[in-house]
Amino acid sequence: MIIQFISRYMFDTLLLNTFVAVVDEGGFGRAAARLHLTQSAVSGHLRRLEEQVGKPLLKRTTRSLELSADGARLIGYARAILALNRDAAAQLAGSHYRGRARIGIAEDFAETALLRALRGFADAYPGIELEVQVGIPGDLLRQMKEGALDIVVGSQCGGPARGRLLWREPLVWARAAQASVTLPSPLPLALFPEPCPYREAALASLARCGMAQRTVMVCNSSAGLRAAALSGFALVPLPASRLGDGLVATAQGLPPLPDAEFMLFLAAGGDQAMLAALAERIVDSCRGLGATSHEGEAMPR
């Protein structure tokens, strides 16, 4: 009886990895693209895992995908099992990795958690030299296309999902909490320089509704843009997670903005095994940084 119980719950990491991918990507189609599998194969993996558990792990509707109560219990264990599996592989194979990994990070993405993940990767793979460059997403992606970067972590606002979605959150019009609610015309804006997805989304949204605007400040840093908004000098399009400390979202009289999608982009060349290991470290470090799931529903991380 004990042997049968252990055998039943000896989870296959392949099935767990598919389960985690479906949850992270918010659907079977994106999970299939991420895992380079057909959608039917992904569905088959989930079905086998649910048969092993004996309970449904997901609640499927026509518009959303949510974890069941048992799925919410399993997802944390699944992540832990996969993380231990990766760590074991790193300890056994880490010494074989040699070379350099060039990483581009968007300026507003230089989170402590992300840098901590890079430090952990450097400790696990001492033979790999990490080079980090902070900049504007468009510039970083151009450099990756030219072969100068191996991984880019940044954001986009709509468009094709060319990378791996880490999380999605609202892009908002940010202003000082004590600022006047009366909107001047033309609307004063503080923006990142081109090419920037927040800049492009804000200008396109205003143009569609015919609102006059004037760019009164261009700045390369989130800190500078926050200062412009906090002083009442300008409105700033920022992800909702950047609010707080006197900065609030305003929507009165303003057009809506698209969601900001935080992405990981991986170059086609280079040591793919090494870069995949680094990418997983980055993905793990980003869990919980977003306020919503990829389909707009609260989902355990």
N, C-alpha and C positions, 0 to 999 in steps of 0.2 A: 504494500500500500504506500509506504513512504517513498519507495523507488518510483512508483507510478506518479506520485505527486510531484517529485523533483523533475522527472522527465517531462511532465506536462508544462511546467513553468520554467524550463530551460530555454529562455528566449533567444531567438535567432537575431543577431545584430543587424542582418540585412533587413528584416521586417521592422525592427525598431527604427532603423535609419529612415526607412520609407515613411513610417508613422510620424516621425519628427519633421520630415520634409513637408508632408501634407499640412501639418499644423503651422509650421513656419511660413509656408508659402500661401496659406489660406485657401488651398484648393488642389484638386488632383492634376489639373492641367499644368500649373506652374511647377508642382512637385515633379511631374514627369519630365519637364524640360530641364529642371535642375539636376535630376538624377540620370538624365540621358536614357530614359525608359519610355515605353509607350504608356498611355494613360490606362490601358487595360491591365498592363503589368503592375502598375501602382495599385489599382483597385484589387488585383489578385493578392498582392502583399498584405493589404489592409484586411482583406477577407480572411486570409490564413491566420493573421495575428488575432483577429476577433474570434475565430474558431478556437484558437488555443486558449484564449482568456475565457471564452464562453459567454462573453457579454459584448454588446456594442460599445465601441470606443468613440464614435462620432455621431452627432445628430445632424443629418443632412436635410436641408430644405432647398427650395428652388433658388433662393437668394443668398443663403449663407451656409457656413460650415462651422459647427461648434463642437467642442468636446463634450461627451457625456460625462456623468459623474465618475464612472470608472476610467474613462479616458483621461480625465483631469488627474486622477490618482496615478495613472501609469506614466504620464508624460514626463514627470520629474525623474522617475526611476529610469526611463528610457534615455533621457539626456545624461544622467549620471553613468549609466552602463556604457554608453557610447564614448563619453569623455574618458572613462577609465581605459577603455579599449584603445583610444588614441594615445593616451599617456603611456600605456604599456608599449605600444608600437614605437613611440618616440624614444623611449628609453632604450629599446633594443636596436633601433635602426638609426637613431639620431646621429651617431658618430659617423654614419656613412654619408650624410649630407654635407656638401662643401659648396661654397659659392657665395653669391650676393643676391639679396632680395631688395628691390627698389620699390618703395611704397609711397604713394601720393595720398595725402589726407586733406580734404577740404577744410578751409580755415575754421568754419563753424562746427567742425566735426572732431576737433582735437580734444576729445574727452579723456579724462583721467583713466577711465576704464579701458579705453582703447590702447592708450600708451602702456598701461599695466599689462595688457595682453601681449604687446610686442616685447616687453621686458621678459615675460614668462617664456615666450617663444625663443628669445635669445639665450635664456638659461638652458632650455631643453635642447637647443641645437647650437652649441658653441662654435661649430664649424661654419656657420652662416653669418655673413656680415650684413646687417640691416642698415639701409639708408632711407631716411624719411624726409619727404619734402611736403611742406604745407602750402596750399595755394587755392586758386579758384577752380571749381570742378571742370569747367570747360577747358582751361589750360592744362590741367592734369590729364584729362582724357586725350587731348591732342598729343601730349608727350608720350602717353602709353601707346597711341597709334603709331607714333614715330619710333617706338622701340626703346624709349628712355625710361619707362616705368613698367613694373611687373604687375602691380596691384594698385587700384585707385579706390578709395573710400570717399564717397561724396553723395550729393543729392541731385534729384531731377524733379521736375513738375510735369507729370504726364509724359506722353510719348511712349515709344516701344520700350519694353523692359529688356534692355541689353545686358543687364547685370543681374546680380542676385539681390532680391529685395530683403533688406534687414528689418525695416519697419516703415510705417506710413503715419503721418500726423498732419493736422491742418496747418496750412500757411495762413497767417493772419496779418492784419494791419496793426502794427504796434505803436502805441503812444504812451506818454507819461500819464500816470493815474490822475494827476491834478490838472492836466491840460484841458483847455476849453473844448467842448464837444462841437462847437461851431467850426465847420470846415472852411478854410480859406480857399479862394480861387485865384490863380491856379493852385492846385494842391502841392505843397512842398514835400519832396521825397528825398530821403537819404538811401543810397543804394550801393551794393557791391559793384565793382567795374564789370564790364563785359569780358567774357561771356559768363553770365550768372543766371541760373534757372529762376531764382526769386525775382531778380530784376526783370527778366523777360516776362514772367507771369504777371507781375504787377502792372507793367506798362501795357501789355496786351489787354488785361482786364479793364483798365481805365479807358483805353482806346475804343473798346467794344461798346462801352456805355456813353462815350462822348464826353468824359470828364477831362477838363484841362489839368495838366500837371506840369511841374517844373522841378528838375533835378537840382537841388540846392547843395548836395554833398555827395561825393563819391569816395568810398573808403574801403580799404582792403581788409579791415578787421571787424569782427562782430562787436568788439568792445567800443570801437568808434561809432558804429551805427547805433548801438544802445545809448551811447552818450547823446547822440543827436536827438533820439526820440525822448529820452528822459528830460532833456533841457527844453522840450517843446519846440525845437527848431524844425523838426520834420517828422513825417510819418515814415515808418520802415516796415517793409514786408519781411517777416521772420517766422520760423516754425514756432508753433504754440509752446513747445518745451523751453523756448528761450525767454518766455515771459517771467514775470516776478521781479522782486526787488524794485518796485515802483513802476514797472512796465506792464501795461495791460493791453488787451485786444479791443479794438473798436470796430464796429460794423455799420454804425449809423450813417446812412447816406453813401456808403461805399460799396462797390461791387464785390461779390465773393471771389475768393482766390482758390486755385486748385490745391490739392494736398501736396505736401512735400514728401517725396519718396527717397528714403535713405538707402543707398545701394552699395554693393561691392562689385567692382569690375575686375576681371582677371584677364591678363594678356594671354594670347594664344601660344606664344613661344616660351622659352625658358624651361626650367626643371619643374614640370607640372606636378610631380609628387610633392616636392618641397613647397611649392606655392599653394597647393591644396591644403597642406597641413597648416600653413600660416593663415590661410583664409578661414579655416575652421576655428582657429584661435580668435580671430577677429569677430566672427559670427557669434561665438560663445560670449565674448565680452559685451556685445550689444544687446543681449537679452535683458528686457525690462527697461531699456532706455526710451522706448516709444510708449505712448499712452494708449494706443489702440492696436488691435490686430490688423492684419492686412486686408480684411474684408469689412473693417469698421466695427466689428463686434469685439467685446471684451473677451480675451482668451488667455488662459494661464500660460505663463512663460516658464 
